[in-house]
Amino acid sequence: MVVFQSDLFEATPLALVDDAESGIRYLPDMVPQATAQAWFELALANVTWGNQRRLMYEREVDVPRLMAHFSLDAPDLPEPLMEAAEQVRSIAGAPFNSVGLNLYRDGNDSVAPHNDKTQGLVQKAPIAILSLGATRRMTIRAKSGKGRTLNVDLHPGSVIVMSYASQFTHNHGIPKMCGVEGPRLSLAFRCVDLQRLHTRVKNATKPLVSASNP
Ligand SMILES: O=C(O)CCC(=O)C(=O)O
């Protein structure tokens, strides 16, 4: 296990994973602390947070965090999402058009190791996650081989940029943790390809076996 920045808040960019695109990079201090705190309070107050349910071992359970999602061209986009999007677009150099938000209310909230679904995304466009509020640890692990788990502490105002390619090779997650100092928000900016997204949805609803070919 490798832990980055567990105790010290070192404002050093870290290249965590290398690949043919931009790999996975941790960029601390991308937003000044006062701005990060103001955005945290605004997003917490202005966003309507939803509680989702999912099936686990044939039982329906609460997803252990609150979530929200916006297209960045939505006319009723709550403050401060447009300002944050503009900042993150210029940091990552990508024309993000969608943001998924997670609210981790305390150390019991989490997201299991996973890769982002790529089918509805613009190919080769990165995903950038802005952290606000309490610091939480992200685990990053290669899907194959005996690779170590990388642990990176995501401080408020930091951005982690993950390549499209890395979603095929690595999983990332936010584990439950003791001693977390309050809620955390993550704003995950993505480039959604609406045509690919609609094809994916259409295919998902097609019957697997057609009547003429049972
Ligand atoms: O909260 C984070 O930093 C990770 C969020 C995440 O993995 C996701 O939205 O898919």
Ligand as a Chemical Component Dictionary entry (heavy atoms), coordinates in Angstrom:
data_LIG
# 
_chem_comp.id                   LIG 
_chem_comp.type                 NON-POLYMER 
_chem_comp.pdbx_formal_charge   0 
_chem_comp.three_letter_code    LIG 
# 
loop_
_chem_comp_atom.comp_id 
_chem_comp_atom.atom_id 
_chem_comp_atom.alt_atom_id 
_chem_comp_atom.type_symbol 
_chem_comp_atom.charge 
_chem_comp_atom.model_Cartn_x 
_chem_comp_atom.model_Cartn_y 
_chem_comp_atom.model_Cartn_z 
_chem_comp_atom.pdbx_ordinal 
LIG O1 O1 O 0 -15.857 11.347 -4.701 1  
LIG C1 C1 C 0 -14.921 11.082 -5.426 2  
LIG O2 O2 O 0 -13.846 11.655 -5.372 3  
LIG C2 C2 C 0 -15.069 9.943  -6.403 4  
LIG C3 C3 C 0 -16.359 10.011 -7.129 5  
LIG C4 C4 C 0 -16.513 8.908  -8.112 6  
LIG O3 O3 O 0 -15.782 7.962  -8.149 7  
LIG C5 C5 C 0 -17.602 8.974  -9.087 8  
LIG O4 O4 O 0 -18.372 9.936  -9.069 9  
LIG O5 O5 O 0 -17.699 8.046  -9.913 10 
# 
loop_
_chem_comp_bond.comp_id 
_chem_comp_bond.atom_id_1 
_chem_comp_bond.atom_id_2 
_chem_comp_bond.value_order 
_chem_comp_bond.pdbx_ordinal 
LIG O1 C1 DOUB 1 
LIG C1 O2 SING 2 
LIG C1 C2 SING 3 
LIG C2 C3 SING 4 
LIG C3 C4 SING 5 
LIG C4 O3 DOUB 6 
LIG C4 C5 SING 7 
LIG C5 O4 DOUB 8 
LIG C5 O5 SING 9 
# 
